[in-house]
Amino acid sequence: MTTKLPKRDVVVVGMGGAGGVAVVPLTEAGLDVVGLEAGTWLEPRDFAPDELRNQYRGWPQAAQKANREIPVQRPNALSPDSPRNRIHPMMNGVGGTTLHYWAQSWRLNPWDFRVVSETRRRYGAARIPAGSTVEDWPFGLEELEPYYDKVERALGVSGKAGNVKGTIDPKGNVFEGPRAREYPMPPLRSTEFTELMDAAARRLGWHPFPGPAAINSQLYEGRSPCLYHGFCNRGGCHVSAKCSTAVTTIPRAQRSGHLTVVTEANVTRVLVDRDGRASGVEYLKNGETFEQPAAAVLLGCYTYENTRLLLLSSSRRFPRGLSNRHGQVGKHYFTHNQAAGVLALFPRRLNRWYGLPAQGVAVDDWADDNFDHGGLDFIGGGNLWVYSDQRPISAASMPTFGRAPRWGSAWKAFVKQNADSWANSYIQKTTLPYMDNYLDLHPTVKDPLGQPVCRITADHRDNEKRVAAFTQDKMEQWFREAGAIATLRQPVGTMVVSTHAYGGTRMGDDPATNVVDRFGLSHEVPNLGIVGASVMGTSGAHNPTLTAQALAWRTGEYLAASWAKITG
């Protein structure tokens, strides 16, 4: 038996990084909003500094649902399924993965919005990789900049601007697009290691800068500054210095009096009426089925779940899945290649113990189209990032750089001597969508409810592999300049289940190649909105969270401002 609940103005599915932002403009416009979250509220006591639990057991109190729905992956349609991950990189809970993410909060650069037109203008149309389905965004950075600014203020982001209204400051990112004002807080403090790397980059003639982080570098809106205790790497913050939506935008929306959060609500489908408009959602809670009617529905899940939920919501009117008449749901999928990093061994201790992954120094000289690609065989590039973040288990699993065996007494002696003398890097690289990279429903693998899990069919292409090799060259150069005595390049690997997954419900003006319009509303179901990285058509060379959140604010604001037209 299904319990039908009173109708609300908007039902938001997912109270994470994107859905947890979209509720602010909706509720502050006076709309009655219910947010459905599969997880629960977590408390500071849940955020123990426990490397084993956080890194290797996957937050068991907050990831049960996600871990039962891990997508299946394969490189191409003719390949067998690869082994499934044991732990989903995403998690459930109010605040979603912003509870345990690194909190790097990057804006995209201007080129990322105009990849096709700028590539054609500078290098010719033939430079767009064969088979890529990349499109220009329907708007540029100038349209999204005010929303970046709103989210940075609402969350609290620390950093150093490099371009305020066209005035360049070499202490920040000189390659970034114009921004209206400085960050709300100064950057996180530097360390001996990041200062070493900063100096080396400057000797090379590069332009290093401290990266932006949704972590308080000082007291902000009553929340503590960062204590640098060292468990931000897939760990929560027990003093609320990490600016999760659970401690920022969601409480703000609740204070309006117009947001109700329902936890442990597992949404199974979006409902439509006889006219093909979204009429609400169906969800399970404590073994009971509920129907939540609403005048508008907003999906704020992660990329895989946004896509899966649309495909599961088939009906007589939408037999291929909701908003999928043109077969675009699941298409244009891609992830950042988060592998293909570089490790380095130094002849001295680096004092990298603890700290946090967002506490570092970046180089954007080789990102996006910030350098001349005329003599190269790829487009795009990578953001080079090094940081202070080291804990016992990760230190003990260090490579030996061919200088010792991987086991036994000699290995133990090597680790004891060098556990604080090596460093890794984090290179975020441009990735493009391709025709044969996509998401769909797996034909046989089911979740505990008997519903098919998402299936990923995708692999890295030549353009992305060349970007990886090029940026690894630059990262090795940087480490060597800083004094490294050995480097180790990590393999490209396969396109795995990722925290940086894009596409599946892409945004664009053409309904034939996109699922949602420029405001994040479905081309086919006008009162259905989608927020999150699933609407993004390009990745740039930076983490997606802040861009997904800026788009979510923009979608919520537009929905509220156009309420009568959209729901009438």
C-alpha positions as CSV (number, residue, x, y, z in Angstrom):
1,M,0.0,0.0,0.0
2,T,1.2,3.5,-0.9
3,T,0.8,6.4,1.4
4,K,0.0,9.6,-0.6
5,L,1.4,12.7,1.2
6,P,0.2,16.3,0.9
7,K,1.4,18.1,-2.2
8,R,4.4,20.4,-2.0
9,D,5.7,23.1,-4.3
10,V,9.1,21.4,-5.0
11,V,10.5,18.0,-4.1
12,V,14.3,17.8,-4.3
13,V,15.8,14.3,-4.6
14,G,19.2,14.3,-2.8
15,M,20.4,16.6,-0.1
16,G,24.1,16.6,-1.1
17,G,26.4,19.0,-2.8
18,A,24.1,20.2,-5.5
19,G,20.6,19.6,-4.1
20,G,21.7,21.0,-0.8
21,V,22.6,24.3,-2.6
22,A,19.5,24.5,-4.9
23,V,17.2,24.6,-1.8
24,V,18.5,28.1,-0.8
25,P,17.1,30.2,-3.7
26,L,13.9,28.0,-3.7
27,T,13.1,28.4,-0.1
28,E,14.2,32.1,0.1
29,A,11.7,32.8,-2.7
30,G,9.0,31.3,-0.3
31,L,8.4,28.0,-2.1
32,D,7.5,25.0,0.1
33,V,10.2,22.5,-0.4
34,V,10.7,18.9,0.8
35,G,14.2,17.4,0.4
36,L,14.5,13.6,0.2
37,E,17.8,12.1,1.3
38,A,18.7,8.4,1.3
39,G,21.1,8.8,4.2
40,T,20.8,10.4,7.6
41,W,22.1,13.4,9.5
42,L,25.6,12.8,10.8
43,E,27.1,14.4,13.9
44,P,30.6,15.5,14.8
45,R,31.1,12.2,16.7
46,D,30.7,10.4,13.4
47,F,33.8,12.2,12.0
48,A,36.5,10.3,13.8
49,P,40.1,10.7,12.6
50,D,40.3,7.0,11.6
51,E,42.3,6.3,8.5
52,L,41.3,2.6,8.4
53,R,37.6,3.4,8.6
54,N,37.5,6.4,6.4
55,Q,39.9,5.3,3.6
56,Y,39.5,1.6,3.6
57,R,36.1,0.7,5.0
58,G,34.2,3.5,3.4
59,W,32.3,5.2,6.2
60,P,30.0,2.2,6.9
61,Q,27.6,4.4,8.8
62,A,26.9,6.6,5.7
63,A,27.5,4.6,2.6
64,Q,25.4,1.4,2.9
65,K,22.9,2.4,0.1
66,A,25.6,3.7,-2.2
67,N,27.8,0.6,-1.7
68,R,24.8,-1.6,-2.7
69,E,24.4,0.4,-6.0
70,I,28.0,0.6,-7.2
71,P,27.9,0.8,-11.0
72,V,29.2,-2.0,-13.2
73,Q,31.9,-0.9,-15.7
74,R,33.4,-2.1,-18.9
75,P,35.8,-0.4,-21.4
76,N,33.5,-0.9,-24.4
77,A,30.4,-2.8,-25.5
78,L,32.3,-5.8,-26.5
79,S,34.3,-6.2,-23.3
80,P,33.2,-8.2,-20.3
81,D,32.3,-6.4,-17.1
82,S,35.3,-5.3,-15.0
83,P,35.3,-6.3,-11.3
84,R,33.1,-3.9,-9.3
85,N,34.6,-1.6,-6.8
86,R,34.2,-2.6,-3.2
87,I,33.5,0.9,-1.9
88,H,31.5,3.6,-3.8
89,P,33.5,6.9,-3.9
90,M,30.2,8.7,-3.2
91,M,28.1,8.5,0.0
92,N,24.7,9.0,1.4
93,G,23.9,11.4,4.2
94,V,22.6,15.0,4.5
95,G,25.4,16.9,2.9
96,G,26.3,13.9,0.6
97,T,29.9,13.6,-0.4
98,T,30.6,17.2,0.7
99,L,30.8,15.6,4.1
100,H,34.0,13.8,3.2
101,Y,35.3,15.4,0.0
102,W,38.6,17.2,-0.4
103,A,36.7,20.5,-0.6
104,Q,38.8,21.8,-3.5
105,S,36.4,24.5,-4.9
106,W,37.5,25.5,-8.4
107,R,35.8,27.6,-11.0
108,L,36.1,26.6,-14.6
109,N,38.2,28.7,-16.9
110,P,36.6,30.7,-19.9
111,W,37.9,28.1,-22.4
112,D,36.0,25.3,-20.8
113,F,32.7,26.8,-21.8
114,R,33.8,27.3,-25.5
115,V,36.0,24.2,-26.2
116,V,34.6,23.7,-29.7
117,S,34.5,27.3,-31.0
118,E,37.8,28.3,-29.4
119,T,39.5,25.1,-30.7
120,R,38.2,25.8,-34.2
121,R,39.2,29.5,-34.1
122,R,42.7,28.8,-32.9
123,Y,43.7,25.5,-34.5
124,G,41.0,24.5,-37.0
125,A,38.0,22.2,-36.9
126,A,40.1,19.1,-37.5
127,R,41.6,19.4,-34.0
128,I,38.3,18.3,-32.3
129,P,39.1,14.6,-31.6
130,A,37.3,12.1,-33.9
131,G,34.2,10.6,-32.2
132,S,33.9,13.3,-29.6
133,T,30.4,14.7,-29.0
134,V,31.7,17.8,-27.2
135,E,29.6,20.9,-27.6
136,D,30.0,24.5,-26.4
137,W,28.0,25.3,-23.3
138,P,24.9,27.4,-24.0
139,F,26.5,30.3,-22.1
140,G,29.9,31.4,-21.0
141,L,31.7,32.1,-17.8
142,E,30.3,35.6,-17.5
143,E,26.8,34.0,-17.1
144,L,27.9,31.7,-14.3
145,E,30.3,34.0,-12.5
146,P,27.6,35.6,-10.2
147,Y,26.5,32.2,-9.1
148,Y,30.1,31.1,-8.4
149,D,30.3,34.2,-6.2
150,K,27.0,33.4,-4.4
151,V,28.1,29.9,-3.6
152,E,31.5,30.9,-2.4
153,R,29.9,33.3,0.0
154,A,27.2,30.9,1.1
155,L,29.6,28.0,1.8
156,G,32.7,29.9,2.7
157,V,35.6,29.4,0.3
158,S,39.2,30.3,1.1
159,G,41.7,31.2,-1.7
160,K,43.5,34.0,-3.5
161,A,42.0,35.6,-6.6
162,G,44.2,36.1,-9.6
163,N,41.8,38.2,-11.8
164,V,39.4,40.6,-10.1
165,K,37.5,42.6,-12.8
166,G,40.5,42.2,-15.2
167,T,43.1,43.2,-12.7
168,I,45.7,40.4,-12.5
169,D,47.3,39.5,-9.2
170,P,50.4,37.2,-9.5
171,K,49.7,35.8,-6.0
172,G,46.6,34.1,-7.4
173,N,45.8,32.2,-10.6
174,V,46.7,34.5,-13.4
175,F,44.9,32.3,-15.9
176,E,41.5,32.4,-14.3
177,G,38.6,34.3,-15.8
178,P,37.5,37.6,-14.4
179,R,35.7,37.5,-11.0
180,A,33.8,40.2,-9.3
181,R,35.7,40.2,-6.0
182,E,38.2,38.4,-3.8
183,Y,37.5,35.1,-2.0
184,P,35.6,35.3,1.3
185,M,38.7,34.1,3.2
186,P,42.4,34.1,2.6
187,P,43.9,30.8,1.5
188,L,44.8,27.9,3.8
189,R,48.2,28.3,5.3
190,S,51.2,27.0,3.4
191,T,53.7,24.3,4.6
192,E,57.4,23.7,4.3
193,F,56.7,21.3,1.4
194,T,54.3,23.6,-0.5
195,E,56.7,26.5,-0.2
196,L,59.5,24.2,-1.6
197,M,57.3,23.4,-4.6
198,D,56.1,27.0,-5.0
199,A,59.7,28.2,-5.2
200,A,60.6,25.5,-7.7
201,A,57.7,26.4,-10.0
202,R,58.8,30.1,-10.0
203,R,62.3,29.1,-10.9
204,L,60.8,27.4,-13.9
205,G,59.0,30.5,-14.9
206,W,55.6,29.1,-14.0
207,H,52.8,30.7,-12.0
208,P,52.1,28.8,-8.8
209,F,49.2,29.8,-6.5
210,P,47.3,28.5,-3.5
211,G,44.2,26.6,-4.5
212,P,40.7,27.4,-3.4
213,A,39.1,25.3,-0.7
214,A,35.6,25.1,0.9
215,I,37.4,25.0,4.2
216,N,37.6,27.9,6.7
217,S,41.0,29.4,7.0
218,Q,39.6,31.7,9.7
219,L,36.4,32.0,11.8
220,Y,33.5,32.2,9.3
221,E,29.8,32.7,10.2
222,G,30.4,31.2,13.6
223,R,32.2,28.1,12.4
224,S,35.7,27.2,13.5
225,P,38.8,27.7,11.3
226,C,40.6,24.6,10.1
227,L,42.7,22.8,12.7
228,Y,44.8,21.0,10.2
229,H,44.3,17.7,12.0
230,G,44.9,15.6,8.9
231,F,41.8,13.6,8.1
232,C,40.2,15.6,5.4
233,N,41.1,13.0,2.8
234,R,37.8,11.1,2.7
235,G,37.1,12.2,6.3
236,G,34.5,14.5,7.9
237,C,35.2,17.6,10.0
238,H,34.4,17.4,13.7
239,V,34.6,21.2,14.1
240,S,32.6,22.1,10.9
241,A,35.5,23.9,9.3
242,K,34.8,21.9,6.1
243,C,32.0,23.8,4.4
244,S,29.7,20.9,3.7
245,T,26.1,21.8,2.7
246,A,25.1,20.0,5.9
247,V,26.5,22.9,7.9
248,T,26.0,25.8,5.5
249,T,23.3,26.0,2.8
250,I,20.9,23.3,4.1
251,P,20.6,24.9,7.6
252,R,20.2,28.3,5.9
253,A,17.3,26.9,3.9
254,Q,15.8,25.4,7.0
255,R,15.9,28.7,8.8
256,S,13.6,30.1,6.1
257,G,10.9,27.8,7.5
258,H,10.2,26.4,4.0
259,L,12.4,23.3,3.9
260,T,11.6,19.9,5.3
261,V,14.3,17.3,5.1
262,V,13.2,13.6,5.1
263,T,16.0,11.2,5.7
264,E,16.4,7.5,4.8
265,A,14.1,8.1,1.9
266,N,15.0,5.9,-1.1
267,V,13.5,7.4,-4.2
268,T,12.6,4.7,-6.7
269,R,10.9,6.7,-9.5
270,V,9.7,10.0,-10.8
271,L,6.0,10.1,-11.4
272,V,4.3,11.8,-14.3
273,D,0.7,12.8,-15.0
274,R,-1.4,12.2,-18.1
275,D,0.0,15.3,-19.8
276,G,3.6,14.0,-19.3
277,R,4.5,16.5,-16.6
278,A,6.3,15.5,-13.4
279,S,3.8,15.0,-10.7
280,G,6.0,13.9,-7.8
281,V,8.2,11.0,-6.7
282,E,7.8,7.6,-5.1
283,Y,10.1,6.6,-2.3
284,L,10.6,3.9,0.3
285,K,11.2,4.6,4.0
286,N,11.3,2.0,6.7
287,G,9.8,-0.6,4.4
288,E,6.8,1.6,3.5
289,T,6.1,3.2,0.1
290,F,5.2,6.9,-0.1
291,E,4.1,9.1,-2.9
292,Q,5.2,12.7,-2.6
293,P,3.2,14.9,-5.0
294,A,4.8,18.2,-6.1
295,A,4.3,21.0,-8.6
296,A,8.0,20.6,-9.6
297,V,10.6,17.9,-9.2
298,L,14.4,18.6,-8.9
299,L,16.9,15.7,-9.2
300,G,20.0,16.5,-7.2
301,C,21.6,13.1,-7.0
302,Y,25.1,12.1,-8.3
303,T,25.7,11.6,-12.0
304,Y,25.1,7.8,-11.9
305,E,21.9,8.1,-9.8
306,N,20.5,11.0,-11.8
307,T,20.8,9.0,-14.9
308,R,19.6,5.7,-13.4
309,L,16.5,7.4,-11.8
310,L,15.4,8.8,-15.2
311,L,15.9,5.4,-16.9
312,L,14.0,3.6,-14.1
313,S,11.1,6.1,-14.4
314,S,9.8,4.7,-17.7
315,S,6.1,4.9,-18.4
316,R,3.7,4.6,-21.3
317,R,4.5,8.2,-22.3
318,F,8.2,7.7,-21.8
319,P,8.9,4.1,-22.6
320,R,12.7,4.6,-22.9
321,G,12.9,6.4,-19.6
322,L,11.9,9.9,-18.4
323,S,13.0,12.8,-20.6
324,N,14.6,10.3,-23.0
325,R,12.6,10.5,-26.3
326,H,15.8,11.5,-28.1
327,G,17.8,8.8,-26.4
328,Q,20.1,11.3,-24.7
329,V,19.8,10.1,-21.1
330,G,23.1,8.4,-20.3
331,K,25.0,9.9,-23.3
332,H,28.1,12.2,-23.3
333,Y,29.4,10.5,-20.2
334,F,33.0,11.0,-19.1
335,T,35.2,11.3,-16.0
336,H,38.4,13.0,-15.1
337,N,41.4,10.8,-15.5
338,Q,42.4,10.9,-11.8
339,A,45.1,8.3,-12.3
340,A,48.3,9.1,-14.3
341,G,49.9,11.0,-11.5
342,V,53.5,11.3,-10.7
343,L,55.2,10.2,-7.4
344,A,58.6,11.6,-6.3
345,L,61.3,10.6,-3.8
346,F,63.4,13.3,-2.1
347,P,66.7,13.1,-0.3
348,R,65.3,14.8,2.8
349,R,62.2,14.7,5.0
350,L,59.3,16.8,3.7
351,N,57.2,17.1,6.8
352,R,54.1,16.2,4.9
353,W,52.4,14.4,7.9
354,Y,48.7,15.1,8.2
355,G,47.6,18.4,6.8
356,L,44.8,18.1,4.1
357,P,44.6,17.6,0.4
358,A,43.1,21.1,-0.2
359,Q,46.2,22.6,1.5
360,G,48.6,22.9,-1.4
361,V,50.0,24.8,-4.4
362,A,48.7,24.6,-8.0
363,V,50.1,25.4,-11.4
364,D,47.7,26.2,-14.3
365,D,50.3,27.0,-17.0
366,W,49.5,23.7,-18.6
367,A,45.7,23.6,-18.1
368,D,43.0,24.0,-20.7
369,D,44.2,26.2,-23.6
370,N,46.6,28.3,-21.4
371,F,49.5,27.3,-23.7
372,D,50.0,27.0,-27.4
373,H,48.8,23.6,-28.7
374,G,49.9,24.3,-32.3
375,G,52.6,21.7,-32.4
376,L,50.9,19.2,-30.2
377,D,48.5,16.3,-31.0
378,F,45.8,17.0,-28.4
379,I,43.6,19.7,-27.0
380,G,43.2,20.5,-23.3
381,G,45.7,20.1,-20.5
382,G,46.0,19.6,-16.7
383,N,46.0,21.4,-13.4
384,L,49.1,20.3,-11.5
385,W,48.6,20.1,-7.7
386,V,50.8,19.1,-4.8
387,Y,49.7,19.1,-1.2
388,S,50.5,18.2,2.4
389,D,48.6,15.1,3.4
390,Q,50.2,12.0,4.8
391,R,49.0,9.3,7.3
392,P,50.5,6.1,8.6
393,I,48.8,3.5,6.3
394,S,49.3,5.5,3.2
395,A,52.9,6.1,4.1
396,A,53.5,2.4,4.6
397,S,52.1,1.7,1.2
398,M,54.6,3.9,-0.5
399,P,56.5,2.8,-3.7
400,T,60.1,1.9,-3.4
401,F,61.1,3.6,-6.7
402,G,63.1,0.4,-7.6
403,R,65.5,0.9,-4.7
404,A,64.2,-1.8,-2.5
405,P,62.0,-4.9,-2.7
406,R,58.3,-4.7,-1.9
407,W,58.4,-6.9,1.1
408,G,60.7,-8.2,3.8
409,S,63.3,-6.5,6.1
410,A,64.8,-4.4,3.3
411,W,61.4,-3.0,2.5
412,K,60.7,-2.2,6.1
413,A,64.1,-0.4,6.4
414,F,63.3,1.6,3.2
415,V,59.9,2.7,4.4
416,K,61.2,3.6,7.9
417,Q,63.8,5.8,6.3
418,N,61.7,7.3,3.5
419,A,58.1,7.4,4.7
420,D,58.3,11.2,5.0
421,S,60.6,11.7,2.0
422,W,58.2,11.0,-0.8
423,A,55.3,13.0,-2.4
424,N,52.4,12.3,-4.7
425,S,50.7,14.7,-7.1
426,Y,47.1,15.3,-8.2
427,I,46.7,16.1,-11.9
428,Q,43.2,17.0,-13.0
429,K,43.1,16.7,-16.8
430,T,40.7,17.8,-19.5
431,T,38.4,15.0,-20.6
432,L,36.0,15.0,-23.5
433,P,32.7,13.1,-24.1
434,Y,32.7,10.5,-26.9
435,M,29.9,8.7,-28.8
436,D,30.8,5.3,-27.4
437,N,31.1,6.4,-23.8
438,Y,27.7,6.2,-22.1
439,L,25.6,5.0,-19.1
440,D,22.7,2.6,-19.2
441,L,21.0,0.1,-16.9
442,H,22.7,-3.2,-16.4
443,P,20.7,-6.2,-17.8
444,T,21.3,-8.5,-14.9
445,V,23.0,-6.9,-11.9
446,K,20.4,-5.6,-9.4
447,D,20.4,-3.6,-6.2
448,P,18.6,-5.0,-3.1
449,L,15.3,-3.7,-4.3
450,G,15.6,-5.7,-7.5
451,Q,16.3,-2.7,-9.7
452,P,19.2,-2.7,-12.2
453,V,22.3,-0.8,-11.2
454,C,23.9,1.7,-13.6
455,R,26.4,0.4,-16.1
456,I,29.3,2.4,-17.4
457,T,30.7,1.7,-20.8
458,A,33.7,4.0,-21.3
459,D,37.4,4.3,-21.7
460,H,40.0,7.0,-22.2
461,R,40.8,7.9,-25.7
462,D,44.0,9.0,-27.5
463,N,43.4,12.7,-26.7
464,E,43.1,12.1,-23.0
465,K,46.1,9.7,-23.0
466,R,48.2,12.3,-24.7
467,V,47.1,14.9,-22.2
468,A,48.1,12.6,-19.4
469,A,51.6,11.9,-20.9
470,F,52.2,15.6,-21.4
471,T,51.2,16.7,-18.0
472,Q,53.2,13.9,-16.4
473,D,56.2,15.3,-18.2
474,K,55.6,18.7,-16.6
475,M,55.0,17.2,-13.2
476,E,58.3,15.3,-13.3
477,Q,60.0,18.5,-14.4
478,W,58.5,20.3,-11.4
479,F,59.5,17.6,-8.9
480,R,63.0,17.4,-10.3
481,E,63.4,21.2,-10.0
482,A,62.3,20.9,-6.4
483,G,65.1,18.4,-5.7
484,A,63.5,15.0,-6.3
485,I,66.0,12.2,-6.9
486,A,63.6,9.8,-8.4
487,T,60.1,9.9,-10.0
488,L,57.5,7.3,-10.8
489,R,54.8,7.8,-13.4
490,Q,51.5,6.1,-12.6
491,P,49.5,4.4,-15.4
492,V,46.5,6.0,-17.1
493,G,44.3,3.1,-16.1
494,T,40.6,2.7,-17.1
495,M,37.7,5.0,-16.7
496,V,36.5,3.8,-13.3
497,V,33.6,4.8,-11.0
498,S,34.7,8.3,-10.1
499,T,34.0,11.2,-7.8
500,H,34.4,13.4,-11.0
501,A,31.8,11.9,-13.3
502,Y,30.0,14.1,-15.8
503,G,27.3,13.8,-18.4
504,G,24.3,11.5,-18.7
505,T,21.8,14.4,-18.5
506,R,23.8,17.1,-20.5
507,M,22.7,20.7,-20.7
508,G,22.3,22.5,-24.0
509,D,19.9,24.4,-26.3
510,D,19.3,21.5,-28.7
511,P,16.9,18.9,-27.4
512,A,18.2,16.4,-30.0
513,T,21.6,16.3,-28.2
514,N,20.9,17.3,-24.7
515,V,18.5,16.3,-21.8
516,V,18.1,19.7,-20.1
517,D,18.0,23.3,-21.3
518,R,20.4,26.1,-20.3
519,F,18.6,26.5,-17.0
520,G,18.8,22.8,-16.1
521,L,15.1,22.0,-16.9
522,S,14.2,19.0,-19.0
523,H,13.5,19.7,-22.7
524,E,10.7,17.1,-22.5
525,V,9.3,17.6,-19.0
526,P,9.2,21.3,-18.3
527,N,8.7,21.1,-14.5
528,L,11.5,18.6,-14.0
529,G,14.9,20.1,-13.2
530,I,18.3,18.3,-12.9
531,V,21.3,19.6,-11.0
532,G,24.8,18.2,-10.5
533,A,27.8,17.4,-12.7
534,S,25.5,15.2,-14.8
535,V,24.4,18.3,-16.7
536,M,28.0,19.5,-17.4
537,G,29.3,19.0,-21.0
538,T,33.0,19.6,-20.3
539,S,35.2,19.0,-17.3
540,G,38.0,21.5,-17.6
541,A,41.1,20.7,-15.6
542,H,39.6,21.3,-12.2
543,N,37.3,19.6,-9.7
544,P,33.6,19.8,-10.6
545,T,31.9,20.5,-7.2
546,L,31.8,24.3,-7.2
547,T,30.6,24.5,-10.8
548,A,27.9,21.9,-10.1
549,Q,26.8,24.0,-7.1
550,A,26.8,27.3,-9.1
551,L,24.6,25.6,-11.7
552,A,22.3,24.3,-9.0
553,W,21.9,27.8,-7.5
554,R,21.1,29.1,-11.0
555,T,18.6,26.4,-11.6
556,G,16.8,27.0,-8.3
557,E,16.8,30.7,-8.8
558,Y,15.4,30.4,-12.3
559,L,12.7,27.9,-11.2
560,A,11.6,30.3,-8.4
561,A,11.6,33.3,-10.7
562,S,9.7,31.5,-13.5
563,W,7.4,29.6,-11.2
564,A,4.1,30.5,-12.8
565,K,5.3,29.9,-16.3
566,I,6.9,26.5,-15.5
567,T,4.2,25.1,-13.3
568,G,1.1,26.8,-14.7
